[in-house]
Amino acid sequence: MPEHPLVIAHRGASGYRPEHTLASYRLAIALGADHVELDLVTTRDGVLVARHEHELSRTTDVAERSRYADRLTTRLVDGHEVTGWFSEDFTLAELKTLGAVERQPELRPRNTRYDRRYDVPTLDEVLALVVDESRRLGRGIGVCLEIKNAMHFASIGLPVEEPLLAALAAHRLPVHVMAFEQGFLRSLRGRTGLPLVQLVGATGRVDLVTGTGLRRVAQYADAVGLEKDLVSPGLVGSAHEAGLEVFVWTLRDEVDSIEDAQELVDAGVDGLITDHPDTTLEALRLHASGTGRRHTSGIRIHAAT
């Protein structure tokens, strides 16, 4: 662990390039990120690929590909009906014919200049890039892997544990494995000693971040990944007392200030997940030097309770 909180590049430098592309990850490393973060889903032939979700129409040009028009379908996702094209209906070879696009063009119109210039990378491709860049730069770069919809994939005969562990065995890197699904993390705990991170959203399982909940999480995980609105010095302290690190998501230049990142550092967090790793690193530099101007920020860090 570095002296400062880990700076974790969210889906790469996704403030500057379409997320989950090799270009985004390469830029994040160049900007100085300690770790890069991937969301992982699986293809029909069991290959893990980096996508925000298994529905593909928001992050690729699949809707423009007439050859795949017949794959439009409706699925139940997290209790809601979703119509679209799903990764589990495509082989890797088919998925590689698609172009990645900016997922939030209204927020980041400049990123759309890179639409369709990059393909969808596999987990192996991203890990190989991180290994190569670590060697080239002479510094260890880690990865945080968020597993999406693991229980769904298992239910359709595409469990992700085997390809995940095989890829990690082939590329030895500092790794955290993250998920919202408790059942998946518990099952993985019995198969690996890798650090596991229980993710918790502000509208999700907030019972997990009570004193009792944190102690239960510590039975199978090594850290909690909190949506930033949940963070308070008291909660961070309780997590540390339970033996858990605390990662926070997601800092974005469009909504968060230098001071917002500094308040999270003051709260004692261990990792900052950010779309703009250069901004977050500068916030940490200013914080360490004591030269950053401090004022009331947009993130409300709650008083300790």
C-alpha positions as CSV (number, residue, x, y, z in Angstrom):
1,M,0.0,0.0,0.0
2,P,1.3,3.5,-0.8
3,E,1.5,6.1,2.0
4,H,-1.5,7.9,0.5
5,P,-4.9,6.3,-0.3
6,L,-4.8,4.1,-3.4
7,V,-5.9,6.0,-6.5
8,I,-8.1,3.6,-8.4
9,A,-8.9,4.5,-12.0
10,H,-12.6,3.7,-12.5
11,R,-12.9,1.7,-15.7
12,G,-9.6,3.4,-16.7
13,A,-9.4,7.1,-17.2
14,S,-13.0,7.1,-18.1
15,G,-13.3,10.9,-17.8
16,Y,-11.1,11.1,-20.9
17,R,-11.7,8.0,-23.0
18,P,-14.7,5.6,-23.4
19,E,-14.7,3.4,-20.4
20,H,-13.4,-0.2,-20.4
21,T,-11.1,0.3,-23.4
22,L,-7.4,-0.4,-23.5
23,A,-6.9,3.2,-24.4
24,S,-8.7,4.2,-21.2
25,Y,-6.6,1.9,-19.1
26,R,-3.3,2.9,-20.7
27,L,-4.1,6.6,-20.1
28,A,-5.0,5.9,-16.5
29,I,-1.6,4.3,-15.9
30,A,0.2,7.1,-17.7
31,L,-1.6,9.6,-15.4
32,G,-0.3,7.8,-12.3
33,A,-3.1,5.6,-11.1
34,D,-2.1,3.0,-8.5
35,H,-4.8,0.5,-9.6
36,V,-7.1,0.3,-12.5
37,E,-10.7,-1.0,-12.1
38,L,-12.6,-3.3,-14.4
39,D,-16.2,-4.4,-14.4
40,L,-16.5,-8.0,-15.7
41,V,-19.2,-9.9,-17.6
42,T,-19.0,-13.1,-19.6
43,T,-19.5,-14.1,-23.2
44,R,-21.5,-17.1,-24.4
45,D,-18.2,-19.0,-24.7
46,G,-17.2,-18.2,-21.1
47,V,-14.7,-15.4,-21.7
48,L,-14.6,-12.5,-19.2
49,V,-14.7,-9.1,-20.8
50,A,-14.6,-5.6,-19.5
51,R,-18.1,-3.9,-19.7
52,H,-20.1,-1.9,-17.2
53,E,-23.1,-4.3,-17.6
54,H,-24.0,-7.3,-19.6
55,E,-26.5,-5.3,-21.7
56,L,-24.4,-3.9,-24.5
57,S,-26.3,-1.2,-26.2
58,R,-25.1,1.7,-24.0
59,T,-21.4,0.8,-24.3
60,T,-21.1,-0.6,-27.9
61,D,-22.6,0.1,-31.3
62,V,-24.4,-3.3,-31.3
63,A,-27.8,-1.6,-32.0
64,E,-26.4,-0.4,-35.4
65,R,-25.3,-3.8,-36.4
66,S,-28.1,-5.3,-38.5
67,R,-26.5,-8.8,-38.4
68,Y,-27.3,-8.9,-34.7
69,A,-30.9,-7.5,-34.9
70,D,-32.4,-10.8,-34.1
71,R,-30.5,-11.0,-30.7
72,L,-32.6,-8.1,-29.3
73,T,-34.4,-9.6,-26.3
74,T,-35.9,-8.8,-22.9
75,R,-34.4,-10.2,-19.7
76,L,-35.0,-9.8,-16.0
77,V,-32.0,-7.9,-14.6
78,D,-31.9,-7.2,-10.8
79,G,-35.6,-7.5,-10.6
80,H,-36.4,-5.2,-13.6
81,E,-37.2,-6.0,-17.3
82,V,-34.4,-4.8,-19.6
83,T,-34.6,-4.9,-23.4
84,G,-31.3,-5.0,-25.3
85,W,-28.4,-7.1,-26.4
86,F,-26.7,-9.2,-23.8
87,S,-23.1,-10.4,-23.6
88,E,-24.1,-14.0,-22.8
89,D,-25.7,-14.2,-26.3
90,F,-22.4,-13.4,-28.1
91,T,-19.2,-15.3,-28.5
92,L,-16.0,-13.5,-28.0
93,A,-15.4,-13.4,-31.8
94,E,-18.8,-11.8,-32.3
95,L,-18.2,-9.3,-29.5
96,K,-14.9,-8.3,-31.0
97,T,-16.7,-7.1,-34.1
98,L,-18.4,-4.4,-32.1
99,G,-17.0,-0.9,-31.4
100,A,-16.9,0.6,-27.9
101,V,-18.8,3.9,-27.4
102,E,-19.0,6.5,-24.7
103,R,-21.7,5.5,-22.2
104,Q,-22.5,9.0,-21.1
105,P,-22.3,11.2,-24.2
106,E,-24.4,13.9,-22.6
107,L,-22.0,14.3,-19.8
108,R,-18.8,13.7,-21.8
109,P,-19.4,14.8,-25.4
110,R,-15.6,15.1,-26.0
111,N,-15.2,11.4,-25.4
112,T,-17.5,10.6,-28.4
113,R,-14.6,11.5,-30.7
114,Y,-13.2,8.1,-29.8
115,D,-16.5,6.1,-30.5
116,R,-15.9,2.9,-32.4
117,R,-12.1,3.3,-32.5
118,Y,-11.6,0.6,-29.9
119,D,-13.0,-2.9,-29.3
120,V,-14.2,-4.6,-26.2
121,P,-11.1,-5.9,-24.3
122,T,-11.0,-9.3,-22.5
123,L,-9.8,-9.6,-18.9
124,D,-6.6,-11.2,-20.2
125,E,-5.9,-8.3,-22.5
126,V,-6.2,-5.8,-19.7
127,L,-4.1,-7.8,-17.3
128,A,-1.4,-8.2,-20.0
129,L,-1.4,-4.4,-20.5
130,V,-1.0,-3.8,-16.8
131,V,1.8,-6.3,-16.6
132,D,3.6,-4.7,-19.5
133,E,3.1,-1.1,-18.2
134,S,4.3,-2.2,-14.7
135,R,7.5,-3.5,-16.2
136,R,8.0,-0.5,-18.5
137,L,7.5,2.1,-15.7
138,G,9.2,0.1,-13.0
139,R,6.3,0.4,-10.6
140,G,3.6,-2.1,-9.4
141,I,0.2,-1.4,-10.8
142,G,-2.7,-3.3,-9.4
143,V,-6.2,-4.1,-10.5
144,C,-9.7,-4.0,-8.9
145,L,-12.1,-6.4,-10.6
146,E,-15.8,-5.9,-10.1
147,I,-17.8,-9.0,-10.9
148,K,-21.2,-8.1,-12.4
149,N,-24.3,-10.4,-12.2
150,A,-22.3,-13.5,-11.1
151,M,-25.3,-15.3,-9.8
152,H,-27.2,-14.7,-13.0
153,F,-24.3,-16.1,-15.1
154,A,-24.1,-19.1,-12.8
155,S,-27.8,-19.7,-13.2
156,I,-27.4,-20.0,-17.0
157,G,-24.4,-22.3,-16.9
158,L,-21.7,-19.6,-17.2
159,P,-20.1,-19.4,-13.8
160,V,-17.3,-16.8,-13.6
161,E,-15.1,-18.2,-10.9
162,E,-13.0,-20.6,-13.0
163,P,-12.1,-18.1,-15.8
164,L,-11.5,-15.4,-13.2
165,L,-9.1,-17.4,-11.1
166,A,-7.4,-18.9,-14.2
167,A,-6.7,-15.4,-15.6
168,L,-5.4,-14.1,-12.3
169,A,-3.1,-17.1,-11.9
170,A,-1.6,-16.4,-15.4
171,H,-0.9,-12.7,-14.6
172,R,0.5,-12.2,-11.2
173,L,-0.6,-8.7,-10.1
174,P,-1.9,-7.0,-6.9
175,V,-5.6,-7.7,-7.1
176,H,-8.8,-6.9,-5.3
177,V,-12.1,-8.7,-6.3
178,M,-15.2,-6.7,-5.7
179,A,-18.9,-7.4,-5.9
180,F,-22.3,-6.4,-4.6
181,E,-23.5,-10.0,-4.3
182,Q,-22.7,-11.4,-0.9
183,G,-23.3,-15.0,-2.0
184,F,-20.7,-14.7,-4.7
185,L,-18.1,-13.2,-2.4
186,R,-18.8,-15.9,0.2
187,S,-18.3,-18.7,-2.3
188,L,-15.2,-17.1,-3.7
189,R,-13.7,-16.8,-0.2
190,G,-13.5,-20.6,0.0
191,R,-11.4,-20.7,-3.2
192,T,-8.9,-17.9,-3.0
193,G,-6.9,-15.8,-0.6
194,L,-7.2,-12.7,-2.8
195,P,-8.5,-9.6,-1.0
196,L,-12.3,-9.4,-1.5
197,V,-14.3,-6.2,-1.4
198,Q,-18.0,-6.0,-0.4
199,L,-19.6,-3.1,-2.4
200,V,-22.4,-1.1,-0.8
201,G,-24.5,1.6,-2.5
202,A,-26.3,4.5,-0.7
203,T,-29.6,2.9,-1.7
204,G,-28.5,-0.7,-1.2
205,R,-27.7,-2.9,1.7
206,V,-26.9,-0.2,4.2
207,D,-27.4,-2.7,7.0
208,L,-24.0,-4.0,6.0
209,V,-22.3,-0.8,7.2
210,T,-23.7,-0.9,10.8
211,G,-21.3,-2.1,13.4
212,T,-22.9,-5.6,13.4
213,G,-23.0,-5.6,9.6
214,L,-19.3,-4.7,9.2
215,R,-18.3,-7.5,11.6
216,R,-20.3,-9.9,9.4
217,V,-18.7,-8.6,6.3
218,A,-15.3,-9.1,7.8
219,Q,-16.0,-12.9,8.1
220,Y,-15.7,-13.2,4.3
221,A,-14.2,-9.9,2.9
222,D,-11.2,-7.7,3.4
223,A,-12.7,-4.3,2.5
224,V,-15.9,-2.5,1.9
225,G,-16.4,-0.3,-1.2
226,L,-18.8,2.5,-0.3
227,E,-20.7,5.0,-2.4
228,K,-19.3,8.3,-1.3
229,D,-22.5,9.6,0.2
230,L,-22.3,6.9,2.8
231,V,-18.9,7.9,4.1
232,S,-18.3,9.4,7.6
233,P,-15.2,9.3,9.8
234,G,-17.2,7.2,12.3
235,L,-18.1,4.6,9.6
236,V,-14.5,4.5,8.4
237,G,-13.3,4.0,11.9
238,S,-15.8,1.2,12.6
239,A,-14.8,-0.6,9.4
240,H,-11.1,-0.3,10.4
241,E,-12.0,-1.7,13.8
242,A,-13.6,-4.6,12.1
243,G,-10.4,-5.2,10.2
244,L,-11.7,-3.9,6.9
245,E,-10.2,-1.4,4.5
246,V,-12.5,1.3,3.0
247,F,-12.6,2.2,-0.7
248,V,-14.9,5.0,-1.9
249,W,-16.6,5.4,-5.3
250,T,-16.8,7.4,-7.5
251,L,-15.1,10.8,-7.8
252,R,-15.8,12.7,-11.0
253,D,-14.5,16.1,-12.1
254,E,-18.0,17.0,-13.3
255,V,-19.5,17.0,-9.8
256,D,-16.6,16.7,-7.2
257,S,-14.0,19.2,-6.2
258,I,-10.4,19.0,-5.0
259,E,-11.8,19.6,-1.5
260,D,-14.2,16.6,-1.8
261,A,-11.3,14.2,-2.3
262,Q,-9.4,15.8,0.6
263,E,-12.4,15.4,2.9
264,L,-12.5,11.7,2.1
265,V,-8.8,11.5,2.9
266,D,-9.4,13.2,6.2
267,A,-12.1,10.6,6.9
268,G,-9.4,8.0,6.7
269,V,-10.3,6.0,3.6
270,D,-7.9,3.6,2.0
271,G,-8.8,4.0,-1.6
272,L,-10.4,6.6,-3.9
273,I,-12.1,5.3,-7.0
274,T,-12.1,8.0,-9.6
275,D,-12.9,8.8,-13.3
276,H,-10.1,11.4,-13.3
277,P,-7.0,9.9,-11.6
278,D,-4.8,12.9,-12.4
279,T,-7.2,15.3,-10.5
280,T,-7.4,12.9,-7.5
281,L,-3.6,12.6,-7.4
282,E,-3.2,16.4,-7.4
283,A,-5.8,16.6,-4.6
284,L,-3.6,14.2,-2.6
285,R,-0.5,16.1,-3.4
286,L,-2.0,19.4,-2.2
287,H,-3.4,17.7,0.8
288,A,0.0,16.3,1.8
289,S,1.7,19.7,1.2
290,G,-0.9,21.6,3.1
291,T,-1.2,24.2,0.3
292,G,-4.6,23.2,-1.0
293,R,-7.4,25.8,-0.3
294,R,-10.1,24.2,1.9
295,H,-13.8,25.1,1.9
296,T,-17.2,23.5,2.3
297,S,-17.5,20.9,-0.4
298,G,-20.2,19.2,-2.4
299,I,-19.7,15.8,-0.6
300,R,-21.3,15.9,2.8
301,I,-19.0,13.9,5.1
302,H,-21.2,13.1,8.0
303,A,-20.1,13.7,11.6
304,A,-19.0,10.7,13.5
305,T,-21.7,8.9,15.4
